Amino acid sequence: MSKIKPAKGSPYARILGVGGYRPTRVVPNEVILETIDSSDEWIRSRSGIATRHWASPQETVAAMSVEASGKALADAGVSPERIGAVIVSTVSHFKQTPAVATEIAHRIGAGKPAAFDISAGCAGFGYGLTLAKGLVVEGSAEYVLVIGVERLSDLTDLEDRATAFLFGDGAGAVVVGPSDEPAIGPTVWGSEGDKSETIKQTVPWDEYRSTDSAEKFPAITQEGQAVFRWAVFEMAKVAQQALDAAGITADDLDVFIPHQANMRIIDSMVKTLKLPEHVTVARDVETTGNTSAASIPLAMERLLATGAAKSGDTALVIGFGAGLVYAATVVTLP
């Protein structure tokens, strides 16, 4: 017989509150066109993006996260001292160690929670949400703060016609806590490492041990068509699997919040999934750009703030990106 005492957590977990932060600077396509040979019409037709937000030097990964976290905590009605874990998904925090989660936890007054970063690209929020659910149900933490945050303007090659217009900055956060009923469905997640070269950092950090000042600073690059095909055809299947795992159909959905990568991808997924007209679809990419791990919570926050979605709605969320990785689940909106 095992001598280990069984865990005593909540039977279920749910999202209790959401908050977002977008940098104050709004960057229209005209600014992007200063460094690439393209047009506003081409950018809009290929991506649906008209503007994006770029952070100032003061709007650091930590600073944006603190702002989003404060809003999420207030929305949830949970004090910082009750947070038992802080999970931050980001690819644009430039310190390999320590984790930025520890700084954020301190700055919000969370006491001494578990705090760590994860790197799962645009699927990072889904990964973090799944970990948070497990912590609450297992009993390691009563409340967990999950943050998706990016300063992708730091990793954008403004001369790369394929990607210069895509990326934006921002932070989104949710508080996950106990629930008496299922409110976060099973997660369908995974990776396809054979496609890892399709979205990548151009230069690894260790190459900067050299003194070659002619080397360009690392940026994110991707094989656009390959990523588009994968996202449209494969991620629709994953989204359907998440619906099946939650025991619902597309007709039961109120809201669809996909990773805000590209309007064409979003529209294609809606068509492939045959979502009914009553389902509200997040299209925050138009004015926020692709904010990677921050895109889903930012889009969720905007839908709730504008009344396009309401508390208690059933939402399908799916993130996908570099790796290639993905995560999809059904949640009840806070």
Disulfide bonds with the S-S distance in Angstrom:
none
